[in-house]
Amino acid sequence: MADTHARRQNTLTLLGAEHRAIEKRLDAFKHATDHDLERNATLVQRAGELLCKHAVVEEEILYAARAALRKPDEIDQNEAHAELFLPNHRSKDSRR
């Protein structure tokens, strides 16, 4: 049980650190001058890489843990939102 709590805390710490790192890159991009194209491209590329990594951590760890705690007849609000607003989105159940 203590090991599970430590892993949960580590995951939340990692997600928080990733949020701050992404915000830092986007803030630097927001305040960058238009003529520094190479720096701007690097900031945007790195923010994109961090967002991809972050999405994987959320999807595979955080959302999976939440789904495991959900009752079988309970609706996944995120999945319902994705199906409503993202026309090309397929739920995990329909991918099988």
C-alpha positions as CSV (number, residue, x, y, z in Angstrom):
1,M,0.0,0.0,0.0
2,A,2.8,2.4,0.8
3,D,4.5,1.5,-2.5
4,T,1.3,2.4,-4.4
5,H,1.0,5.7,-2.5
6,A,4.7,6.5,-3.3
7,R,4.1,5.7,-7.0
8,R,1.0,7.9,-7.1
9,Q,2.9,10.8,-5.5
10,N,5.8,10.3,-7.9
11,T,3.3,10.4,-10.9
12,L,1.6,13.5,-9.6
13,T,5.0,15.2,-9.0
14,L,6.1,14.2,-12.6
15,L,2.9,15.6,-14.1
16,G,3.2,18.9,-12.1
17,A,6.8,19.3,-13.2
18,E,5.8,18.6,-16.8
19,H,3.1,21.2,-16.6
20,R,5.6,23.8,-15.4
21,A,8.1,22.9,-18.1
22,I,5.5,23.2,-20.8
23,E,4.3,26.5,-19.5
24,K,7.9,27.8,-19.3
25,R,8.5,27.0,-23.0
26,L,5.2,28.5,-24.1
27,D,5.8,31.6,-22.0
28,A,9.2,32.0,-23.5
29,F,7.7,31.7,-27.0
30,K,5.0,34.2,-26.1
31,H,7.6,36.8,-25.2
32,A,10.1,35.9,-28.0
33,T,10.7,38.3,-30.8
34,D,9.5,37.4,-34.3
35,H,12.9,37.7,-35.8
36,D,14.5,34.9,-33.8
37,L,12.9,32.1,-35.9
38,E,15.4,29.4,-34.9
39,R,14.8,29.9,-31.2
40,N,11.0,30.1,-31.6
41,A,11.0,26.9,-33.6
42,T,13.1,25.2,-30.9
43,L,10.7,26.4,-28.2
44,V,7.7,25.2,-30.0
45,Q,9.2,21.8,-30.9
46,R,10.3,21.2,-27.3
47,A,6.9,22.2,-26.0
48,G,5.3,19.7,-28.4
49,E,7.6,16.9,-27.4
50,L,6.8,17.6,-23.7
51,L,3.1,17.7,-24.5
52,C,3.3,14.3,-26.2
53,K,5.2,12.7,-23.3
54,H,2.8,14.3,-20.9
55,A,-0.3,13.0,-22.7
56,V,1.2,9.5,-22.7
57,V,1.8,9.6,-18.9
58,E,-1.8,10.9,-18.3
59,E,-3.4,8.4,-20.6
60,E,-1.4,5.3,-19.5
61,I,-1.1,6.0,-15.8
62,L,-3.5,8.6,-14.4
63,Y,-6.6,7.9,-16.6
64,A,-6.0,4.1,-16.4
65,A,-5.9,4.3,-12.6
66,R,-9.1,6.4,-12.6
67,A,-10.8,3.9,-14.9
68,A,-9.9,1.1,-12.6
69,L,-11.7,2.8,-9.8
70,R,-14.8,3.6,-11.8
71,K,-17.9,1.5,-11.3
72,P,-18.8,-0.6,-14.4
73,D,-22.0,1.3,-15.2
74,E,-20.4,4.8,-14.6
75,I,-19.9,7.0,-17.7
76,D,-16.4,8.2,-18.5
77,Q,-16.9,11.9,-18.8
78,N,-13.7,12.5,-20.7
79,E,-14.5,9.7,-23.2
80,A,-18.0,11.1,-23.7
81,H,-16.6,14.6,-24.2
82,A,-14.1,13.3,-26.8
83,E,-16.8,11.5,-28.7
84,L,-19.0,14.6,-28.7
85,F,-16.4,17.2,-29.7
86,L,-13.9,15.2,-31.7
87,P,-15.6,13.6,-34.7
88,N,-12.7,11.3,-35.6
89,H,-12.3,10.0,-32.0
90,R,-13.0,6.4,-31.4
91,S,-13.5,5.2,-27.8
92,K,-11.1,2.5,-26.5
93,D,-14.0,0.0,-26.5
94,S,-14.6,0.5,-30.2
95,R,-10.9,-0.1,-31.1
96,R,-11.1,-3.7,-30.1
